[in-house]
Amino acid sequence: MMGAVAAAPGPPAEQAGGDPFERWCRLRASGGERVSMIRLYTMVAEPRGLQAHELPPAERAALAERALAVVFPGWETVPGSDRRTDPVRVVPYDPAWPGRFQAWRDRLARRLGATALRIEHVGSTSVPGLAAKPIVDIQVSVADMDREDTYVPPCQAAGLQLRSRDREHRYFRPPADRRRDVHVHVCTAGRHWERVHLLFRDYLRANPPACDAYAAMKREAAARWRDDRLAYTEAKSDLILDLLDQAERWAAGRHWPG
């Protein structure tokens, strides 16, 4: 998804000397999203005879903190927001998830009013039959994401905390002292973030083999990265990108409305 740039001549970046993080950044610039944070962990771990998941959690956390602004351009943690480290848990599909979405949707709609142009259930809990973390993901589309004054106070009134922002979206979740059963993602209507999450959802809903492959990857990633939520997400990146390529072809053939 990021544009490729020409690589400098010489040995492969992963074999060159220097800071592994800087080498990973060069790889990411040339290879795009498929050069995941897991590659960074691997570049640090392998010279020590370790696998990526064997790096100490504190060391992985420090690497991830540096990498977030590369993975999510413009990344900024909101000062004063809590840091949650709940373990990753993938469970069988729960028929109660659509009802949980609807309850949160109604709560958000009452507070946001006309500011919310669209409120959609996205993520794995939105796909019937798909195993998922038991956290409902909600995507709220607004006219201008940069106008935080129009939606941050209403989301806070609904019981959410703004945790982070980047160029594509704003991320909310319940505070640390409340049940973590929902994540809310605010994006600008008509932009890439909105479209790709709706497309991925609709493609999985319509394609059981793709859904099965994704579920298997989720279980594998959760088993390996139970203590690292970012790595859990990054471990799925190759499959997600492959499925999105398939989804684009599927959408083109069906005049998918988005």
Sequence and secondary structure as in RCSB ss.txt:
>XXXX:A:sequence
MMGAVAAAPGPPAEQAGGDPFERWCRLRASGGERVSMIRLYTMVAEPRGLQAHELPPAERAALAERALAVVFPGW
ETVPGSDRRTDPVRVVPYDPAWPGRFQAWRDRLARRLGATALRIEHVGSTSVPGLAAKPIVDIQVSVADMDREDT
YVPPCQAAGLQLRSRDREHRYFRPPADRRRDVHVHVCTAGRHWERVHLLFRDYLRANPPACDAYAAMKREAAARW
RDDRLAYTEAKSDLILDLLDQAERWAAGRHWPG
>XXXX:A:secstr
        SSS TTTS S HHHHHHHHHHHHGGGS HHHHHHHHHGGGT  GGGS HHHHHHHHHHHHHHHSTT 
EE TT          B   TTHHHHHHHHHHHHHHHHGGG SEEEEESGGGSTT  B S EEEEEEES TT GGG
THHHHHHTT EEEEE SS EEEE  TTS   EEEEEEETTSHHHHHHHHHHHHHHH HHHHHHHHHHHHHHHHH 
TT HHHHHHHTHHHHHHHHHHHHHHHHHHT   
